[in-house]
Amino acid sequence: MQRRCPICKRPTDSAADAEFPFCSQRCRLQDLGNWAAEKYVVSQPFFDEDDEERNELPNPDDTKH
């Protein structure tokens, strides 16, 4: 698979580059640093709180009559 490095935009290849999708360890570490410095954010929550309440399993003790 061929892509461009998300940091420096150089071409990378999954068959040739051990650091894929990055072109080098330097770019991989720079990306990690960006996450640690909170330069990247997740724009939407992964789960909706209402969905969590609906998907909770019933407590087995509550179902006994």
C-alpha positions as CSV (number, residue, x, y, z in Angstrom):
1,M,0.0,0.0,0.0
2,Q,1.4,3.4,-0.9
3,R,0.5,6.6,1.0
4,R,2.1,9.8,2.0
5,C,3.7,10.3,5.4
6,P,1.1,12.2,7.5
7,I,3.9,14.4,8.9
8,C,6.3,15.3,6.1
9,K,4.2,14.1,3.1
10,R,7.0,12.0,1.6
11,P,5.8,8.9,-0.3
12,T,5.8,5.7,1.9
13,D,5.2,2.1,1.0
14,S,3.9,-0.5,3.5
15,A,6.1,-3.2,1.9
16,A,9.3,-1.2,2.2
17,D,8.9,1.1,5.2
18,A,8.9,-0.4,8.7
19,E,7.5,2.8,10.2
20,F,4.5,2.8,7.8
21,P,2.4,5.0,7.4
22,F,5.3,7.2,8.5
23,C,8.5,7.5,6.5
24,S,10.8,7.4,9.5
25,Q,11.0,6.9,13.3
26,R,11.4,10.7,13.5
27,C,8.0,11.4,11.9
28,R,6.4,8.6,14.0
29,L,7.8,10.3,17.2
30,Q,6.7,13.7,16.0
31,D,3.2,12.4,15.5
32,L,3.2,10.9,19.0
33,G,4.4,14.2,20.4
34,N,1.5,15.9,18.7
35,W,-1.0,13.6,20.4
36,A,0.8,14.1,23.8
37,A,0.7,17.9,23.3
38,E,-3.1,17.7,22.5
39,K,-2.6,19.1,19.0
40,Y,-5.0,16.5,17.7
41,V,-8.5,16.0,19.1
42,V,-11.3,13.6,18.4
43,S,-14.1,15.8,17.1
44,Q,-17.0,13.6,18.3
45,P,-17.4,11.3,21.2
46,F,-17.1,7.6,20.3
47,F,-20.2,6.7,22.3
48,D,-23.3,8.5,23.0
49,E,-24.3,8.4,26.7
50,D,-27.9,7.6,25.8
51,D,-26.7,4.6,23.8
52,E,-24.7,3.3,26.8
53,E,-27.8,3.4,29.0
54,R,-29.9,1.5,26.4
55,N,-27.2,-1.1,25.9
56,E,-26.6,-1.9,29.5
57,L,-27.3,-5.5,30.4
58,P,-29.9,-6.0,33.1
59,N,-28.8,-7.0,36.5
60,P,-29.7,-10.7,37.0
61,D,-30.9,-9.9,40.5
62,D,-33.4,-7.4,39.2
63,T,-35.1,-9.9,36.8
64,K,-36.0,-12.4,39.6
65,H,-39.6,-12.3,40.7
